[in-house]
Amino acid sequence: EALAAAGGGNRKPGCSVGEGGHWMGRGVKIAVAVIIGLVVVAVGYFAIGRPIQVLPRIQTTIPFEMSDQNGDLYRYPDRARPMNLYVVVATWDDEAVARAEQMLERVYAELREQENIDELLEIAWISPDPANDDIESLRAASARIPILQATGAPLLTAAPTVVRLAVGAGMGIYVSPPAEGQTRVAYEPGLVLVDNVGYVRGRYSLNEADERRLVRDLPLLVAEV
């Protein structure tokens, strides 16, 4: 009885032992829920906002040789600069061409104030579908896309195996041979940012979120060179 009385002295008036355990269990559940909520918010912030100061080294590129719209040989890494932006889009893919053009214009506008932009940035456009993008197709595309003329960016093509090796294995962009009964490749259009050492530092789809991410990433890479 004495022990019961002593234990009862630690309880709220009118609160039984069972009720106290209930409130304690509820408090633990609330605390756990708050902690989980904070973790989710933190993970979301880092995943979406990505408040980083150094870009990751995703993978190494593979040396390649291709021909540009004038039939001239283009070698990588011979043509590499401190920053290299490769556009992987077929010239027949009108919607992707329009979006890639907008992204390049945004990139160039963001870096235009950089005094030595032409020495810092190499832009090249690679067709993932050489069977349908021959030299004449690339030459016509170059003439109708103003940003390519403004930057002097080459449009590149090569044998299908060379393109798939350079773009797929070297840059991580999905390219598949034409399916049965089809004449065009299946691929995922996008842009790839490569540093002067040969590391892929960023891959970008053609959506607005990735466009903002690319514009944010460029100054980070500029700061490294």
Salt bridges, closest charged atoms under 4 A:
GLU65 OE2 - ARG75 NE 2.83
GLU110 OE2 - ARG106 NE 3.49
GLU122 OE2 - ARG79 NH2 3.67
GLU122 OE1 - ARG81 NE 3.40
GLU136 OE2 - ARG139 NH1 2.71
ASP195 OD2 - ARG201 NH1 2.88
ASP210 OD2 - ARG213 NH2 3.32
GLU211 OE1 - ARG99 NH2 2.98
GLU211 OE2 - ARG106 NH1 3.08
ASP217 OD1 - ARG216 NH2 2.48
GLU224 OE2 - ARG201 NH2 2.86
